[in-house]
Amino acid sequence: MNVMYLCNDSYAMIAGVSVYSLLDNNLDVDEINIFLVTEDIESDNLKKLQEIAELFHRNIFFIPKPDMADLLGGHVEMHWWIENVFSRIFLGEVLKCYESVHRLLYIDCDTLVVGSLGDLWEMDLQGRIGAGVCEAMGDLHKKAIGLSKDDNYFNAGMFLIDVDRWRLENRDEQAKEFIKCVRGRLEYADESVLNGILGKEMVRLSPKYNLTSLSFYFTAKELTTYRKSYINYTEKERQDALGDARIVHFTSTYLDVRPWVEGCRHPFAERWHEFKDKTPWKGQPLRKDNRNLKKRIVRKLVMCLPSGLRLHVTGIMHAYVKPLKYMIKMNR
């Protein structure tokens, strides 16, 4: 099994917890190779990550983030993302020294692996280039990257890729051309690119392989109302995934903070802390909530609303106000 992560120094500990949980829950897998694309990670944190791999007798390879200037082909709106996230869309460049890698499982570092991934790794891609878990996403967000309201939109926090086919079809160049076509206007950074060039060619997986925070806080009906999405998992699919979770993805939401931040109420927060205490970062204090004053005020106002009204208000903000504001900004 070849697994890729990426992070900078700020997320090194968070990545370490995810890597530990992956290795601890997949002891029966014959071979696991970790490929970690690094961006300005301190030597002490690299050593700790190495220690985790050695504890489980697994290989870890540190790959410096490639020079993005030429790969991106021009100015790209970064928003709050680090440049390293774009490593996910230039796999040919990132893995150029690893020709023996034919298939790759990418996992975001803000995750916890809580079950076996052997069946995912061995799955038949049915002639497709990859597989992933869908995200409930509104029409305007999809339209910006050339998708219709009826197309799947995949969350980039986990995906399985046929690397041989990626190389053969030169998807690095397709990614570059897509960015050029939209003039660097990427609302969701690399995720926008992945959906733009792969969205119609991916196998749709059970949400158990990428259970985002929204899957815990909203029913399927509530999520459809919130995200105004035409494509969503059913409530049964959600419940089945919650009962057989494999990867928990701690995505940001106005409803909660994440486990490494004080005050997190996520159902898997305690499990995350248990894994953290098994890593070389045991004892490192939790972080303070660093959301700015504006976000905190808006959150408090929104949370004062009745739940039904809150869903509609936040849904309008996410599905219409946010993309329209972004489109207006980008057209200046």
Secondary structure as the mmCIF struct_conf table of DSSP 4:
data_model
#
loop_
_struct_conf.conf_type_id
_struct_conf.id
_struct_conf.beg_label_comp_id
_struct_conf.beg_label_asym_id
_struct_conf.beg_label_seq_id
_struct_conf.end_label_comp_id
_struct_conf.end_label_asym_id
_struct_conf.end_label_seq_id
STRN STRN1 ASN A 2 ASN A 8
HELX_RH_3T_P HELX_RH_3T_P1 ASP A 9 TYR A 11
HELX_RH_AL_P HELX_RH_AL_P1 ALA A 12 ASP A 24
TURN_TY1_P TURN_TY1_P1 ASN A 25 ASN A 25
TURN_TY1_P TURN_TY1_P2 LEU A 27 ASP A 28
BEND BEND1 ASP A 30 ASP A 30
STRN STRN2 ASN A 33 GLU A 39
BEND BEND2 ASP A 40 ASP A 40
HELX_RH_AL_P HELX_RH_AL_P2 SER A 43 LEU A 55
TURN_TY1_P TURN_TY1_P3 PHE A 56 HIS A 57
STRN STRN3 ASN A 59 PRO A 64
HELX_LH_PP_P HELX_LH_PP_P1 LYS A 65 PRO A 66
HELX_RH_AL_P HELX_RH_AL_P3 MET A 68 LEU A 72
BEND BEND3 GLY A 74 GLY A 74
TURN_TY1_P TURN_TY1_P4 HIS A 79 TRP A 80
HELX_RH_3T_P HELX_RH_3T_P2 GLU A 83 ILE A 89
HELX_RH_AL_P HELX_RH_AL_P4 LEU A 91 VAL A 94
TURN_TY1_P TURN_TY1_P5 LEU A 95 CYS A 97
TURN_TY1_P TURN_TY1_P6 GLU A 99 SER A 100
STRN STRN4 ARG A 103 ILE A 107
BEND BEND4 CYS A 109 ASP A 110
STRN STRN5 THR A 111 VAL A 113
BEND BEND5 GLY A 115 GLY A 115
HELX_RH_AL_P HELX_RH_AL_P5 GLY A 118 GLU A 122
TURN_TY1_P TURN_TY1_P7 GLN A 126 GLY A 127
BEND BEND6 ILE A 129 ILE A 129
STRN STRN6 GLY A 130 CYS A 134
STRN STRN7 GLY A 138 GLY A 138
HELX_RH_AL_P HELX_RH_AL_P6 ASP A 139 LYS A 143
TURN_TY1_P TURN_TY1_P8 ALA A 144 GLY A 146
TURN_TY1_P TURN_TY1_P9 LYS A 149 ASP A 150
BEND BEND7 ASP A 151 ASP A 151
STRN STRN8 PHE A 154 ASP A 162
HELX_RH_AL_P HELX_RH_AL_P7 VAL A 163 LEU A 168
TURN_TY1_P TURN_TY1_P10 GLU A 169 ASN A 170
HELX_RH_AL_P HELX_RH_AL_P8 ARG A 171 CYS A 181
TURN_TY1_P TURN_TY1_P11 VAL A 182 GLY A 184
TURN_TY1_P TURN_TY1_P12 GLU A 187 TYR A 188
HELX_RH_AL_P HELX_RH_AL_P9 ALA A 189 LEU A 198
HELX_RH_3T_P HELX_RH_3T_P3 GLY A 199 GLU A 201
STRN STRN9 MET A 202 ARG A 204
HELX_LH_PP_P HELX_LH_PP_P2 LEU A 205 SER A 206
HELX_RH_3T_P HELX_RH_3T_P4 PRO A 207 TYR A 209
BEND BEND8 ASN A 210 ASN A 210
STRN STRN10 LEU A 211 THR A 212
HELX_RH_AL_P HELX_RH_AL_P10 SER A 213 TYR A 217
BEND BEND9 PHE A 218 PHE A 218
HELX_RH_AL_P HELX_RH_AL_P11 ALA A 220 ARG A 227
TURN_TY1_P TURN_TY1_P13 LYS A 228 LYS A 228
STRN STRN11 SER A 229 SER A 229
BEND BEND10 TYR A 230 TYR A 230
HELX_RH_AL_P HELX_RH_AL_P12 GLU A 235 GLY A 243
TURN_TY1_P TURN_TY1_P14 ASP A 244 ASP A 244
BEND BEND11 ARG A 246 ARG A 246
STRN STRN12 ILE A 247 HIS A 249
STRN STRN13 THR A 253 THR A 253
TURN_TY1_P TURN_TY1_P15 TYR A 254 LEU A 255
STRN STRN14 ASP A 256 ASP A 256
TURN_TY1_P TURN_TY1_P16 PRO A 259 TRP A 260
STRN STRN15 VAL A 261 VAL A 261
TURN_TY1_P TURN_TY1_P17 GLU A 262 GLY A 263
TURN_TY1_P TURN_TY1_P18 PRO A 267 PHE A 268
HELX_RH_AL_P HELX_RH_AL_P13 ALA A 269 LYS A 276
TURN_TY1_P TURN_TY1_P19 ASP A 277 LYS A 278
BEND BEND12 THR A 279 THR A 279
TURN_TY1_P TURN_TY1_P20 PRO A 280 GLY A 283
HELX_LH_PP_P HELX_LH_PP_P3 GLN A 284 LEU A 286
STRN STRN16 ARG A 287 ARG A 287
HELX_LH_PP_P HELX_LH_PP_P4 LYS A 288 LYS A 288
HELX_RH_AL_P HELX_RH_AL_P14 LEU A 293 MET A 303
TURN_TY1_P TURN_TY1_P21 CYS A 304 CYS A 304
BEND BEND13 LEU A 305 LEU A 305
HELX_RH_AL_P HELX_RH_AL_P15 SER A 307 ILE A 316
HELX_RH_PI_P HELX_RH_PI_P1 MET A 317 VAL A 321
HELX_RH_AL_P HELX_RH_AL_P16 LYS A 322 MET A 330
TURN_TY1_P TURN_TY1_P22 ASN A 331 ASN A 331
#
